[in-house]
């Protein structure tokens, strides 16, 4: 009698283990399938939110470290010939390096502090005032309604919200570029931009993805009386860039 009960117990245990393992495998495969199907939709919206948030940090950092601190005289070096005509236009490399390095470090530090939830250390607080402080302390920059997977406007706001986090995946690469154009009669318009390339990781609860963000922010515009010189920023036809170290 005891042997029969023992056999039944062992059979029940074996059956239970088989069912449990089967359920786990099926659940895993189902999650993989769902993740594969819904991930593109989630990451599409997460990428939009990440770029929007990062651009806020970038624009504020550049404004506070370059635009609000410099004048055109600190950025440009213009040499005239004996007739008063513009001979060359170039960058003031020392000033550019100084301000651009400061801006780059500010962006790196702010993005790292956002990632860690240290919003009290974020310098661009004015720019992120419309974001939830409680969420930012958790490293969350946005939420995505899970209803977007149905691709239906009526269902888009339904379902639980998926949190979006970001992580700085590499260094912030920054450089200066310029454009010189004819402006009116015998005038030149010089526009200077800060260009940035940032690799960030979008982190969702079930998956992560690296994206490359590029930004081009104007920092100075100068109208120069006289035709475009034969020499400017290293070439008469091309834009010269100066790469600045990030550390």
Secondary structure as UniProt FT lines:
FT   HELIX           2..62
FT   HELIX           63..67
FT   TURN            68..69
FT   HELIX           72..75
FT   STRAND          76..80
FT   TURN            82..83
FT   STRAND          86..91
FT   HELIX           93..116
FT   HELIX           119..121
FT   TURN            125..130
FT   HELIX           133..136
FT   TURN            137..139
FT   STRAND          140..145
FT   HELIX           146..150
FT   TURN            153..157
FT   STRAND          161..168
FT   STRAND          173..182
FT   STRAND          187..204
FT   TURN            205..206
FT   STRAND          207..225
FT   STRAND          231..232
FT   TURN            233..234
FT   STRAND          242..244
//
